[in-house]
């Protein structure tokens, strides 16, 4: 089977994590990395990698057609239309981008809905990947009628240190409406909070269930998911959050069972992530699904 030809546009931590996630994959071949000046040295830790290194600032001039690139993984927030115009077959945006997309995908939630006609895909944000599996599992078992999300970060969300203040919203609520259409308009989001010294990120979700539950039931549902069908995506944490997470963990959702609270039909749960590696692995999983999507 011919490998999918991948190019990465952008530098910094996210691009570096995507490079790590691509390492050792025989179904995906890294063809080129474009890291314009000032975007960070994304390939500093890649040893023995054989790919074209570019420093082009103008996306429209990138040589995607010449290199027969199947999918560009855009880590810079660029316009997918420019990559398509430069000859890429498809584009997967991994950073906030203003342009509209054919599909927003959270791998494990709705990647089965990908079609070959989806040329511009967005991989949502880290916060969405951190809470979407929890919402999926608990909605299937308990039903979610209304939910409020609150993100907690130790630094500006999705930004290198010093790049600015926290945004008013992460976009997770909007992304959840797209990837879980049966819960359209069920989610809202408060402004993110920043707590110095906690080197990880959390997403709290408070929701009204369709029936009464208990802490034991909620945690049992998530534990079964984490050790079952969701094992590659969800980690069940039963130790303090800051010690439960590993910088090498490739799962994008760590459920924190110790913070579950239930009062009748009102449920509060927390899930989190550390760094970009788990998210980067879901990006790579999505790219694989984009190249050979299932038949309608």
Buried (B, 14 or more C-beta within 10 A) or exposed (E): EEBBBBBBBBBBBBBBBBBBBBBEBEEBBBBBBBBBEEBBEBBEEBEEEEBEEBEBEEBEEBBBEEBEBBBBBBBBBBBBBBBBBBBBBBBBBBBBBEBEBBBBBBBBBBBEBBEBEBBBBBBBBBBBBBBBBBBBBBBEBBBBEBBBBBBBBBBBBBBEEEEEEBBEBBBBBBBBBBBBEEBEEBBEBBEBEBEEEBEBBBBBBBBBBEEEBEBEBBBEBBBBBBEEEBEBBBBBBEEEBEEBBBEEBBBBBBBBBEBBEBEEBBBBBBBBBBBBBBBBBBBBBBBBBBBEBEEE
